[in-house]
Amino acid sequence: MKKLSKFVDTRIGFFTLLVVLFWLKTLFAYFTDFKLGAEGIFQNIILLFNPLATTALIYSLAFYFKRSRFFYPVLMGLDVANTLLLYLNVIYYREFTDFMTIATMTGYSKVNQGLSGSSLALTNFHDVFYWLDIVIILILMAFKLIKFDPRALGTRLAFAFTSVALVLFGVNLSFAEMSRPQLLTRTFDRAYIVKYLGIDTFTGYDLVKSQHINEMRQSATKSELEKVKKFTDKHYAKANPKMFGIAKDRNVIIIHLESFQQFLIDKKINGQEVTPFLNSLYHGQDTYAFDNFFHQVGQGKTSDAENMLETSTFGLPQGSLFATLGSDNTFQGAPAILNQRAGYTSAVFHGNVASFWNRNNVYKNLGYQYFFDASYYDTSGDKATGYGLKDKLLFKDSVKYLQTLQQPFYAKYITVTNHFPYTLDDEDKDPNFQTTNTGDTNVDNYFITAHYLDQSLREFFDYLHKTGLDKKSMVMIYGDHYGISNSENPALASVLGKNADEWNDFDNTQLQRVPLMFVIPGTGKGQIYHTYGGEIDVLPTLLHLLGISSKRYIQFGTDLFSSQHSQVVAFRNRDFITPRYTSISGTIYDNKTGKPAKLTAKQKERLKKANELVNTELSLSDSLNEKNLLRFYHPKGFKPVNPADYNYSNGLKRAEQIEKKKGNKSTSIFSENNDQSTVDDYSTDAPEQNHSSTDSNRIKITNPDANNK
C-alpha cells in the first residue's frame, strides 16, 4: 500500500489512477446501463479495451502543463468532464435507448427534445458509482493524503504518452474494422461506434461529422434548390387517368420484405413453391405487380430503401442518409403528405430497437405519429432473431396497436426474419418444405426463411380478410434489397438454371430485381406490368393511386403507371439499366443476350443521354439531402414537420385517448367493431406464442455485426 501511495503521489501515478478508474466506470456503464450487444470473445475483448486508448489520450493533455497548480486541476477537470459526458449519456440512454449527439448537446436539434424533466426519475441508486471516485479523490487531495508532485514531465515524455495512446487507439480501430468493416463510413447505429470505439470517440466522430454537415449547409443557397426543382419539374410524369385515385381514401399498409428478391416469386424447389401465398397474390386479379422493379440501395441498405419509399430521393454515395443526416434533415415524406392532404394516421411496426438506422429520430422528421419498436413487444427467449421479433409474432402482436389507429392510416411493417444469415429455429421450419442442397449454407437457408415469411403474410392477410379490413385498404408489398450477395450468386446459379462458371456482372445486376405489388381488393383489373422502374418511383406512384398529385413536391421518381414514366433505372454506383440495355462500369450489355452490345451511333447517343440523366439525378439528390435544401422549399399546402411534436413512448395509451376523445366519431378498427378487440381474430401457428418467459420484454435485440453485409 505504501508503494501504491507513493506511486499515486507522482504525476504518472495520479494519471494512471484516473485512467483506470474512468475505464472501470465506463465498463460499468457498458454492462449495467447500455445494451451494446457484444457477441463472441473478440467483440467482448474490444469492448473491454476500447475505453483505455481515448481516455489515456485525453488525459495525457495534462502532462503539457508544467506547474503542479495547473497539472492537477486540468487533469481533474478532464476527468470530471469525461465522467459528466458518460453520465449524461447514461441518463439519455435510459430515456431514448440512444446516445447523445453534438446537436442534442448544443440544443441545435429538438428531435429528441433533449433531456426532459423526467431525468430525475431516470436516476438509479447505482449512479453513485459514477461519481464516488471523484468525491473520494477530491477529499483525499483536500486533506493532502494525495500529494501534488512538483516535478514536471518533459515535453518529450509528455509527447511519448500521447503517442502511445494514439498507437493504442490505432490498434483499437484496426480490431474494430476487422470485426465491423466500414464502421465509420457505413454507420447505421450509434451503438456500434460506442461498442467498438467508446463514448469519447463517438462524440468526437459526431463532432467532425456535424461540423462537415454544418459547413455544407451554411454554404447552401436557394439557387441550388432551383436547379433541383427545375430538374424534377421537367422529369415529372403525369398520372395515368385510369389509375389515378383508384385507391382513394383507403388505408395504406406497407409490407417491407427484408432481403427479398424477385426470383423467389413462382420459384419451386423440389417441386414445392417457396412462396405459395405471395405467388397467389402476385397473380391475383386485384394485384398490380411489376416484374422489372429494381432496388437502388447503397451502403445504407434497408434505410436507403425506406428513404426512397418515403421521400423519392436517393440515399447517399457513402453511408446511410438516415444515420448520417436523418436527425436534422428536412423531409417532405409520405407520412406528412398523407396526413396533411388526406388526414392519414401514420405508424411503423418493427420488432427491433428504435435506434437501429437512427429510425427513432428520422421517423419524427418524416412525420410518423407512432413507432411501435421492440420495446412494445415481448422479444424474450426464442421470440426474436438477432434483428428483432420474428415475423409471425410481429404481425400478430401488432394487432392490438393497429386496431386503435384512426382510419385512414398509413402503416408500415418492417419484417426481419428473412435477414442474413437466414437462420431459423427448427420449430419454426415447415417440415414439409425441403430446401436446396447447393453446398452454400446461406443460399440453402435463404429459401427456408423466405418460406417462413410467406407463411407470415398469409396469416396477416387472413386477419385482414376476417375483419373486413382488406376491402378498406391497399396493401403495398416490396423487397428492400438483395438477399444473396454477388459473391454467393454463383452458388445460386444452378438453382436458377444457369452455369456458375459463366456467371458475370450482368447476371449480378439482373438479380437486383425485387418485388413490387399493389393489392387493391375489389378493383379486379390487376395485372403484371413489365415496366422498368425502381424504389425511387414508389412514392409518386403511391400518391397517384390515392388520388393525390405529386407534382408540387420535389421527387426524383416518376409514376410507374404513367405513359411518361422514365424507364432508366439508376443504381447508387451510377450504373443503370433500361428495357434494352444494362450499363455496368461503362460496359453496355444487351439484355437479351447478356453479352456486350454492338451499338449504332444513334443507340450510343441515347445511352449517353441516359447516362447523363443518371449522373444528374444522383448528383442533384445528393445536393438536396447533404445541404438540406428542402428547408428552402415550401410547396403549397405543406406545413414543415416539427419533430418535437412526436414522442414514441406510450403509443397505445395515446391512441386509446384519441379514441375516447372522439367517441362516436372514432374511426379506429376497435371503435368500428363496437369497442371489441380484434386480437382474437388473428390466428398464427407460431410455436413461440405459447412459450412463457420470465425475462423482461425490454429490448434484447443484439444486431450481430458479423451478420451485416
Buried (B, 14 or more C-beta within 10 A) or exposed (E): EEEEEEEBBBBBBBBBBBBEBBBEBBBBBBEEBBBBBBBEEEBBEBBBBBBBBBBBBBBBBBBBBBEBEEBBEBBBEBBEEBBEBBBBBBBBBBBBBBBBBBBBBEEBBBBBBBBEEEBEEBEEEEBEBBBEBBEEBEEEBEEEEBBBBEEBBEEEEBBBBBEBBBEBBEEBBEBBEEBBEEBBEBBBBBBBBBBBBBBBBBBBBBEEBBEEBBEBBEEBEEEBBEBBBEBBEEBBBBBBEEBBBBBEEBBBBBBBBBBBBBBBBBBEBEEBBBBBBBBBBBBBEBBBBBBBBBBBBBBBBBBBBBBBBBBBBBBBBBBBBBBBBBBBBBBBBBBBBBBBBBEBBBBBBBBBBBBBBBBBBBBBBBBBBBBBBBBBBBBBBEBBBBBBBBBBBBBBBBBBBBBBBBBBBBBBBBBBBBBBBBBBEEEBBBEEBEBBEBEBEBBBBBBBBBBBBBBBBBBBBBBBEEBEBBEBBBBBBBBBBBBBBBEBBBBBBBBEEBEEEEBEBBBBBBBBBBBBBBBBBEBEEBEBBEBBBBBBBBBBBBBBBBBBBBBBBBBBBBBBBBEEBBBBBBBBEBBBBBEBBBBBEEEBBBBEEBEEBEBEEEBEEBBEEBBEBBEBBBBBBBBBBBBBBBBBBEEEEBEEBEBEEBBBEEBEEBBBEBBEEEEEEBBBBBBBBEEEEBBEBBEBEBEBEEEEEEEEBEBBBBBBBBBBB
